[in-house]
Amino acid sequence: MEIVIYIFVALFLVLAVVLVFAYKRTGHHGLLLMGFSYGATAALAIVLGHWWPLAAGFVLVWLLRLLGLEPEMRDDGPQDG
């Protein structure tokens, strides 16, 4: 079971790094909050060795998305020359 936890921890850490990088490019504060949430819960899961911090982090990020802290998607449409 621990190997599954470490696989998800690695996934959460990758998501945290990508979201912080996206924040640096866009300046959208919601991305930074989501990145810190993923990173903090991954670190907590490593320290405690349990799965529940990962579930709590996932729920926390979804709550942040429901609060509107996710950037809007732009649809530029097809580009005709």
Residue pairs with C-beta under 8 A, 6 or more apart in sequence:
1 51
2 49
4 51
5 45
5 49
5 50
5 51
5 54
6 46
8 45
8 51
8 54
9 42
9 45
9 46
9 54
12 38
12 39
12 41
12 42
12 45
12 54
12 57
13 38
13 39
13 42
15 35
15 38
16 35
16 36
16 38
16 39
16 42
17 35
17 39
18 35
19 31
19 32
19 34
19 35
19 38
20 31
20 32
20 35
20 36
20 39
22 28
22 31
22 35
23 29
23 31
23 32
23 35
26 71
28 71
29 69
30 64
30 68
30 69
30 70
30 71
31 70
31 71
33 64
33 69
34 61
34 64
34 65
34 69
34 70
37 57
37 60
37 61
37 64
38 57
38 61
40 57
41 53
41 54
41 56
41 57
41 58
41 60
42 53
42 54
42 57
44 53
44 57
45 51
45 53
45 54
45 57
64 70
